Amino acid sequence: MFCPKCGSEIPDNTAVCPNCNSELTPQKDNAQTQFGNSNLENSGIGGNKKIITIGAAAVVVIVLIFIVSLFVRGSYKDPVKDLVKLCNKREESSLAYDKINQPDFLVDYNKVYTTVLAKSDYDDDYKDEFEYVFDSWEDTYGDNFKLTIEEIKDVEKIDKDDLKDYQDDMREYVEDKDDREELVEDLEDSLEYYEDEYDLSSKDSKKIVKAYSKMLKKMAKVKVTKGYEMDIEIKIKGKDGSDKYKEKHVEILKVNGDWIFAGSWTPGTLYYNFD
């Protein structure tokens, strides 16, 4: 062994260095160390350490699963499932249906727009429409009507060329900065009308314009990465009867990571098409 202070080579397990007189701590050999560890395991202490290690590993796995779930945006079937859930909840907010028909950045803008206008005298016409649909279903099928998905079948991938066409359509008129500025000016003109007719404040108008400008920039770079077309069958049933909705050509797209309908799907979409 070597003295840790002066570096001189000295006999193993020497208590005091003969060169610099430094006190030394004797080293344990491997046999002693291994024996000591086995004693710890036999006493249960080593076992507890294993349990702690396993527990820590489990926590890491749970955290990783949570992190992965943040980036996995569900299935192409989710918009259909969510539409049925919203109808069964008698959801009347247009914002709730925006989430299955629009990418998140557009939903965010609509939320600002709708929230700001809600403070004025402006009314959400969609709310009245959805209320009418649910009331009609109750009259036809009974108070406790329920929608269920009967089938999602004949699923086919949308080819890359068609996906690009969708993407180009979304980007059209907003890719150029001048076009976006013109759209913002048009919105500002419209909001002047709302200020006069619905007592919308100029401060709130500016909030809408800011959110609109942000949304247009994101729309200019929107990406459509996947898509499926399929047939769906949705059944509505209550104590007073039942009907089915059959749509032979439903398209669902993955836009900026969000699965949405290629079109606007609301309770009204189903209402006018139940057999």
SEVODREN-241541 format. One record per residue (C-alpha): residue in three letters; x, y, z. Coordinates in steps of 0.25 Angstrom, whole numbers, plus 5000, padded with zeros to 4 digits. Each point is the difference from the previous one (the first is absolute). Layout:
residues N
+-----+------+------+------+
!  aa !   c1 !   c2 !   c3 !
+-----+------+------+------+
! ALA !    X !    Y !    Z !
...
+-----+------+------+------+
END
This chain:
residues 275
+-----+------+------+------+
!  aa !   c1 !   c2 !   c3 !
+-----+------+------+------+
! MET ! 5000 ! 5000 ! 5000 !
! PHE ! 5004 ! 5015 ! 4999 !
! CYS ! 4999 ! 5011 ! 5010 !
! PRO ! 4989 ! 5009 ! 4996 !
! LYS ! 5008 ! 5012 ! 5006 !
! CYS ! 5014 ! 4998 ! 4995 !
! GLY ! 4998 ! 4990 ! 4989 !
! SER ! 5011 ! 4990 ! 5006 !
! GLU ! 4998 ! 4985 ! 4998 !
! ILE ! 4998 ! 4994 ! 5013 !
! PRO ! 4995 ! 4986 ! 5005 !
! ASP ! 4985 ! 4997 ! 5000 !
! ASN ! 4992 ! 5003 ! 5012 !
! THR ! 5011 ! 5009 ! 5006 !
! ALA ! 4994 ! 5009 ! 5011 !
! VAL ! 5010 ! 5011 ! 4999 !
! CYS ! 5008 ! 5004 ! 4988 !
! PRO ! 5015 ! 4998 ! 5003 !
! ASN ! 5004 ! 5012 ! 4991 !
! CYS ! 4991 ! 5011 ! 5004 !
! ASN ! 4994 ! 4994 ! 5013 !
! SER ! 4985 ! 5002 ! 4995 !
! GLU ! 4990 ! 4991 ! 5006 !
! LEU ! 4993 ! 4991 ! 4990 !
! THR ! 4987 ! 4992 ! 5000 !
! PRO ! 5002 ! 4985 ! 4997 !
! GLN ! 4993 ! 4995 ! 4987 !
! LYS ! 4991 ! 4989 ! 5001 !
! ASP ! 5002 ! 4988 ! 4990 !
! ASN ! 4990 ! 4996 ! 4990 !
! ALA ! 4996 ! 4988 ! 5008 !
! GLN ! 4996 ! 5008 ! 5012 !
! THR ! 4993 ! 5010 ! 4991 !
! GLN ! 4992 ! 4989 ! 4993 !
! PHE ! 4997 ! 4993 ! 5014 !
! GLY ! 4995 ! 5013 ! 5006 !
! ASN ! 4990 ! 5002 ! 4988 !
! SER ! 4995 ! 4986 ! 5002 !
! ASN ! 4998 ! 5003 ! 5014 !
! LEU ! 4992 ! 5012 ! 4997 !
! GLU ! 4991 ! 4992 ! 4990 !
! ASN ! 4998 ! 4989 ! 5011 !
! SER ! 4996 ! 5010 ! 5010 !
! GLY ! 4990 ! 5006 ! 4991 !
! ILE ! 5007 ! 5013 ! 4998 !
! GLY ! 5005 ! 4996 ! 4986 !
! GLY ! 4986 ! 4995 ! 4996 !
! ASN ! 4994 ! 5014 ! 5004 !
! LYS ! 5010 ! 5006 ! 4991 !
! LYS ! 4995 ! 4991 ! 4989 !
! ILE ! 4986 ! 5004 ! 5002 !
! ILE ! 5004 ! 5015 ! 5000 !
! THR ! 5007 ! 4998 ! 4987 !
! ILE ! 4988 ! 4992 ! 4994 !
! GLY ! 4991 ! 5011 ! 5005 !
! ALA ! 5008 ! 5011 ! 4994 !
! ALA ! 5001 ! 4993 ! 4987 !
! ALA ! 4984 ! 4999 ! 5000 !
! VAL ! 4999 ! 5015 ! 5002 !
! VAL ! 5009 ! 5002 ! 4988 !
! VAL ! 4992 ! 4991 ! 4991 !
! ILE ! 4987 ! 5007 ! 5005 !
! VAL ! 5006 ! 5014 ! 4997 !
! LEU ! 5005 ! 4995 ! 4986 !
! ILE ! 4986 ! 4995 ! 4997 !
! PHE ! 4994 ! 5014 ! 5004 !
! ILE ! 5010 ! 5007 ! 4991 !
! VAL ! 4998 ! 4991 ! 4988 !
! SER ! 4985 ! 5002 ! 5002 !
! LEU ! 5002 ! 5015 ! 4998 !
! PHE ! 5005 ! 4998 ! 4986 !
! VAL ! 4990 ! 4989 ! 4996 !
! ARG ! 4988 ! 5007 ! 4994 !
! GLY ! 4990 ! 4988 ! 5000 !
! SER ! 4994 ! 4993 ! 4989 !
! TYR ! 4993 ! 5004 ! 4987 !
! LYS ! 4987 ! 4994 ! 5006 !
! ASP ! 5000 ! 5010 ! 5011 !
! PRO ! 4992 ! 5012 ! 4993 !
! VAL ! 4989 ! 4990 ! 4998 !
! LYS ! 5000 ! 4995 ! 5014 !
! ASP ! 5001 ! 5014 ! 5005 !
! LEU ! 4988 ! 5005 ! 4992 !
! VAL ! 4992 ! 4989 ! 5006 !
! LYS ! 5004 ! 5003 ! 5014 !
! LEU ! 4997 ! 5015 ! 4998 !
! CYS ! 4986 ! 4997 ! 4995 !
! ASN ! 4997 ! 4991 ! 5011 !
! LYS ! 5005 ! 5011 ! 5010 !
! ARG ! 4990 ! 5009 ! 4993 !
! GLU ! 5012 ! 5010 ! 4998 !
! GLU ! 4995 ! 5013 ! 4994 !
! SER ! 5013 ! 5008 ! 4999 !
! SER ! 5006 ! 5001 ! 4986 !
! LEU ! 5014 ! 5000 ! 5006 !
! ALA ! 4998 ! 4986 ! 5004 !
! TYR ! 4997 ! 4996 ! 4986 !
! ASP ! 5012 ! 5008 ! 4994 !
! LYS ! 5009 ! 4991 ! 5007 !
! ILE ! 4996 ! 4988 ! 4991 !
! ASN ! 4999 ! 5009 ! 4987 !
! GLN ! 5013 ! 5009 ! 5001 !
! PRO ! 5014 ! 4999 ! 5004 !
! ASP ! 5004 ! 5006 ! 5014 !
! PHE ! 5005 ! 5013 ! 4995 !
! LEU ! 4987 ! 5003 ! 4994 !
! VAL ! 4992 ! 4996 ! 5012 !
! ASP ! 5009 ! 5009 ! 5008 !
! TYR ! 4996 ! 5012 ! 4991 !
! ASN ! 4985 ! 4996 ! 5001 !
! LYS ! 5001 ! 5000 ! 5015 !
! VAL ! 5005 ! 5014 ! 5000 !
! TYR ! 4990 ! 5005 ! 4990 !
! THR ! 4988 ! 4993 ! 5007 !
! THR ! 5004 ! 5004 ! 5014 !
! VAL ! 5002 ! 5014 ! 4997 !
! LEU ! 4987 ! 5001 ! 4992 !
! ALA ! 4993 ! 4993 ! 5012 !
! LYS ! 5003 ! 5013 ! 5008 !
! SER ! 4992 ! 5008 ! 4990 !
! ASP ! 4986 ! 4999 ! 4995 !
! TYR ! 5003 ! 4990 ! 4989 !
! ASP ! 4993 ! 4986 ! 5001 !
! ASP ! 5006 ! 4987 ! 4996 !
! ASP ! 4990 ! 4995 ! 4990 !
! TYR ! 5006 ! 4986 ! 5000 !
! LYS ! 4996 ! 4998 ! 5014 !
! ASP ! 4985 ! 5003 ! 4996 !
! GLU ! 5002 ! 4990 ! 4988 !
! PHE ! 5006 ! 4989 ! 5009 !
! GLU ! 4989 ! 5002 ! 5011 !
! TYR ! 4989 ! 4998 ! 4989 !
! VAL ! 5007 ! 4987 ! 4995 !
! PHE ! 5000 ! 4994 ! 5014 !
! ASP ! 4986 ! 5004 ! 5003 !
! SER ! 4995 ! 4994 ! 4987 !
! TRP ! 5007 ! 4987 ! 5003 !
! GLU ! 4994 ! 5000 ! 5013 !
! ASP ! 4986 ! 5002 ! 4994 !
! THR ! 5003 ! 4989 ! 4990 !
! TYR ! 5007 ! 4989 ! 5008 !
! GLY ! 4997 ! 5004 ! 5014 !
! ASP ! 5007 ! 5008 ! 5011 !
! ASN ! 5011 ! 4989 ! 5003 !
! PHE ! 5005 ! 4999 ! 4985 !
! LYS ! 5014 ! 4995 ! 4998 !
! LEU ! 5009 ! 4999 ! 4988 !
! THR ! 5010 ! 4988 ! 4997 !
! ILE ! 5010 ! 4997 ! 4990 !
! GLU ! 4995 ! 4988 ! 4993 !
! GLU ! 5011 ! 4998 ! 4989 !
! ILE ! 5013 ! 5007 ! 4995 !
! LYS ! 5003 ! 4992 ! 4988 !
! ASP ! 5007 ! 5000 ! 4986 !
! VAL ! 5011 ! 5008 ! 5005 !
! GLU ! 5010 ! 5005 ! 4990 !
! LYS ! 5012 ! 5009 ! 5000 !
! ILE ! 5000 ! 5013 ! 4993 !
! ASP ! 5011 ! 5001 ! 4990 !
! LYS ! 5011 ! 5010 ! 5001 !
! ASP ! 4996 ! 5008 ! 4988 !
! ASP ! 4986 ! 5002 ! 5006 !
! LEU ! 5006 ! 5004 ! 5014 !
! LYS ! 5008 ! 5010 ! 4993 !
! ASP ! 4988 ! 5006 ! 4993 !
! TYR ! 4993 ! 5001 ! 5014 !
! GLN ! 5013 ! 5007 ! 5005 !
! ASP ! 5001 ! 5010 ! 4988 !
! ASP ! 4985 ! 5003 ! 5002 !
! MET ! 5002 ! 5004 ! 5014 !
! ARG ! 5013 ! 5008 ! 4997 !
! GLU ! 4993 ! 5007 ! 4988 !
! TYR ! 4999 ! 5015 ! 5002 !
! VAL ! 5008 ! 5001 ! 5013 !
! GLU ! 5014 ! 4995 ! 4996 !
! ASP ! 5003 ! 5014 ! 4994 !
! LYS ! 5002 ! 5011 ! 5011 !
! ASP ! 4993 ! 5011 ! 4992 !
! ASP ! 4988 ! 4990 ! 4999 !
! ARG ! 5000 ! 4998 ! 5015 !
! GLU ! 5000 ! 5015 ! 5002 !
! GLU ! 4988 ! 5002 ! 4991 !
! LEU ! 4992 ! 4990 ! 5008 !
! VAL ! 5004 ! 5007 ! 5013 !
! GLU ! 4995 ! 5013 ! 4994 !
! ASP ! 4987 ! 4993 ! 4996 !
! LEU ! 4998 ! 4995 ! 5014 !
! GLU ! 5002 ! 5014 ! 5006 !
! ASP ! 4989 ! 5005 ! 4991 !
! SER ! 4991 ! 4990 ! 5004 !
! LEU ! 5003 ! 5002 ! 5015 !
! GLU ! 4997 ! 5015 ! 4998 !
! TYR ! 4985 ! 4995 ! 4997 !
! TYR ! 5000 ! 4992 ! 5013 !
! GLU ! 5005 ! 5011 ! 5008 !
! ASP ! 4988 ! 5008 ! 4995 !
! GLU ! 4989 ! 4990 ! 5000 !
! TYR ! 5005 ! 4991 ! 5012 !
! ASP ! 5007 ! 5010 ! 5009 !
! LEU ! 5013 ! 4993 ! 4998 !
! SER ! 5012 ! 5008 ! 5006 !
! SER ! 5012 ! 5004 ! 4991 !
! LYS ! 5009 ! 4993 ! 5010 !
! ASP ! 4993 ! 4987 ! 4998 !
! SER ! 5000 ! 5002 ! 4985 !
! LYS ! 5015 ! 5001 ! 5001 !
! LYS ! 5001 ! 4987 ! 5008 !
! ILE ! 4992 ! 4993 ! 4988 !
! VAL ! 5009 ! 5006 ! 4990 !
! LYS ! 5013 ! 4996 ! 5007 !
! ALA ! 4995 ! 4986 ! 5001 !
! TYR ! 4995 ! 5000 ! 4986 !
! SER ! 5014 ! 5004 ! 4995 !
! LYS ! 5007 ! 4989 ! 5008 !
! MET ! 4990 ! 4990 ! 4995 !
! LEU ! 5003 ! 5004 ! 4985 !
! LYS ! 5015 ! 4998 ! 5002 !
! LYS ! 4998 ! 4986 ! 5005 !
! MET ! 4990 ! 4997 ! 4989 !
! ALA ! 5010 ! 5004 ! 4989 !
! LYS ! 5009 ! 4989 ! 5005 !
! VAL ! 4990 ! 4990 ! 5003 !
! LYS ! 5003 ! 4985 ! 4998 !
! VAL ! 4991 ! 4989 ! 4996 !
! THR ! 5008 ! 4987 ! 5002 !
! LYS ! 4989 ! 4989 ! 5000 !
! GLY ! 4986 ! 4997 ! 4996 !
! TYR ! 4990 ! 4989 ! 4999 !
! GLU ! 4986 ! 4998 ! 4993 !
! MET ! 4990 ! 4991 ! 5006 !
! ASP ! 4985 ! 4996 ! 5001 !
! ILE ! 4994 ! 5003 ! 5014 !
! GLU ! 4986 ! 4996 ! 5006 !
! ILE ! 4995 ! 5007 ! 5012 !
! LYS ! 4987 ! 4995 ! 5007 !
! ILE ! 4991 ! 5009 ! 5008 !
! LYS ! 4990 ! 4993 ! 5010 !
! GLY ! 4990 ! 5003 ! 5011 !
! LYS ! 4988 ! 4995 ! 5006 !
! ASP ! 4991 ! 5005 ! 4989 !
! GLY ! 5008 ! 4995 ! 4988 !
! SER ! 5014 ! 4999 ! 4993 !
! ASP ! 5006 ! 5004 ! 4987 !
! LYS ! 5014 ! 4999 ! 4993 !
! TYR ! 5009 ! 5009 ! 4993 !
! LYS ! 5008 ! 4994 ! 4989 !
! GLU ! 5011 ! 5008 ! 4993 !
! LYS ! 5008 ! 4993 ! 4989 !
! HIS ! 5011 ! 5010 ! 4998 !
! VAL ! 5006 ! 5006 ! 5013 !
! GLU ! 5014 ! 5006 ! 4999 !
! ILE ! 5009 ! 5003 ! 5013 !
! LEU ! 5013 ! 5007 ! 4999 !
! LYS ! 5012 ! 5002 ! 5009 !
! VAL ! 5003 ! 5015 ! 5000 !
! ASN ! 5012 ! 5005 ! 5008 !
! GLY ! 4999 ! 4987 ! 5008 !
! ASP ! 4984 ! 5001 ! 5003 !
! TRP ! 4990 ! 4990 ! 4994 !
! ILE ! 4988 ! 5008 ! 4995 !
! PHE ! 4989 ! 4998 ! 4990 !
! ALA ! 5002 ! 5005 ! 4986 !
! GLY ! 4988 ! 5009 ! 5001 !
! SER ! 4990 ! 5005 ! 5011 !
! TRP ! 4994 ! 4989 ! 5008 !
! THR ! 4990 ! 5004 ! 5011 !
! PRO ! 4986 ! 4995 ! 5005 !
! GLY ! 4994 ! 5007 ! 4988 !
! THR ! 5008 ! 4991 ! 4991 !
! LEU ! 4994 ! 4988 ! 5006 !
! TYR ! 4986 ! 5006 ! 5002 !
! TYR ! 4997 ! 5002 ! 4985 !
! ASN ! 5005 ! 4986 ! 4996 !
! PHE ! 4994 ! 4990 ! 5010 !
! ASP ! 4992 ! 4990 ! 4992 !
+-----+------+------+------+
END
